[in-house]
């Protein structure tokens, strides 16, 4: 069986954001495959990936894209697997263009849309892990421990400066 999660992105430059998805999944012990699949520059690669993703054993696709950000929506239109879209921050419009492109999918082609940038990349990993944890008790326990550690790291009172 392949990794249960595919992380796809439109270009190498998207890795700076999407690496946070891979790192979070790694911390949870969830395998992932990372691929560059451009909706605009490699449409045949996108089509082959999305049409074959379920047969390869993927359970969730996390797609990061900047600018026009067609990758998550196109992937979702070609597979019945859940697709989570991460808007990558763009230079021109700070990722708002990417966010709007991903979140404005027509009815019938759902893409779970996360926040722009690093926070969205991390949350995409946590959301995907939560989906897998529905049928994986060990992963559910690791996810609960991860969340508890995050909660425990929050101080109860602010530190006073001198």
N, C-alpha and C positions, 0 to 999 in steps of 0.2 A: 504494500500500500504506500502511496505517496504521502507527503505531508498533508494534514487536513486543511491547512490554510494556504491560499495563494496570495502573495502580495505582488500586485502588478503596478507599474508606474509608466508614465509616458516617456521619460527620458532619464538619463543618468543624473541630471541635476535634481530630480525629485527624490533621490536617495537620501539627501541631507534631512528631509522631513520623514521619509518612510522608514529610515533606519530605526526610528523610535518605536515603530510598530514591531519590527523584528526583535528589537531588544526587549520589549515588554513581553512578547510571546516567549522569548527565550527564558526570561525570568520565571515564567509560569510553566516551563517545561513543555511548551507546545511547539511542534515542528512547523516550519513554514518554508515554502519555496518562493524565491524572489525573482521576478522577471521584468524586463523592460518590454512593454507591449504598447506601442504608440497607436492611438486611434487614427492619427493622421499620416504618420510616416510609415507604419507597418500594419496596414489594415488587414492584410492576409494573415499575419501572425496573430492579430487580435481575434479574428474570426476562428482560426484553428484552435487557439487557446480556449476561448469561451465555449465553443461547441464541444470540445473534448474535456473540459474541466471536471465534469461530474464523473465521466468514465475513468479519469485519472485518479479519482478518489478524493478530490477536494470536497470539502463541506461548506466552506465560506471563501468568498473572494473579497479582498480588501484592495481597492483601487485608488491610488493617489494620482492626482492630476492638477496641473496649474493652467493658467490662461483660459483657453476655451473649455478645457476640462470635459471633453466628450468621453474619455475612457470609461468612467464608472457607468454612465448611462448606456453606452454601446455594449459594454460587457453584460450589463443586466438585461439588455434586449436579446442577447444571444444565449443566455443560460438560465436555468430555473433555480440555480443556487442563490442564496442570499448574497447580495453585493453591498458592501459598505464603502462609501466614497469619502475620501479625505481631500479637501481642497488644499492644494499646496500654495503657499504664499507667492504671489507673482510680483514682479518689479513694478509693472504698470499700475495695477489697482490693488495692491496689497492682499491679494487673494479673494477679494470680494467678487471679482469676476468669476473665479473658480467656484466659489460657494454658490452663486446664483445659477451657474450652469448645472451643477450637480443637484441642487435642491429642487429645481424647477422641472422635474421629470413629468411626462404626461401620465395620466391615470393608466394603470395596467403595466407600467414598467417601473417598479419600485427600486429606489436606491436609498439605503439608510445613510443619511448625510451627517457627517461629524463636523466639528469645529475646524477652523482654518489652522493649518500648521501643526506644530509639535503636540499640542493638547489633543487635537483631533486624531493624530496618528496613534497616540497612546490609548485614547479611548476606543479607537477602532479595534485595537488588539484586545482590550478588556471586553468589549461587546462580543467579538468573535469567540473569545474564550468562554464567555457566559453561555453562548449558544451551544458550544461543544460540551460544556459542563452539564447540560441537561441530561446527557446520556453517559457521563463519565464522572463517577463519584470521586475518584482520586483528583481529577482536575478541579472539581467543585471545591474540594478541601484546600487545594493550593490557591485557588482564587480567593476563598474566604480568608486564608492566612495572609495573602497579599493585601487585601483590603483592611484587615485588622492592623497589620503593620503600618499602613498608611494612616489609619485613624489614631493609632497609638503615638505616631510621630508629631501629632498636633499638640502643641503646648496648651495648658489650661489657662495660663496667665502670660501676659506679655513680659518680656525682660525689660527692666528699667535701665536706661542708660545713665551713666554717671555724669 
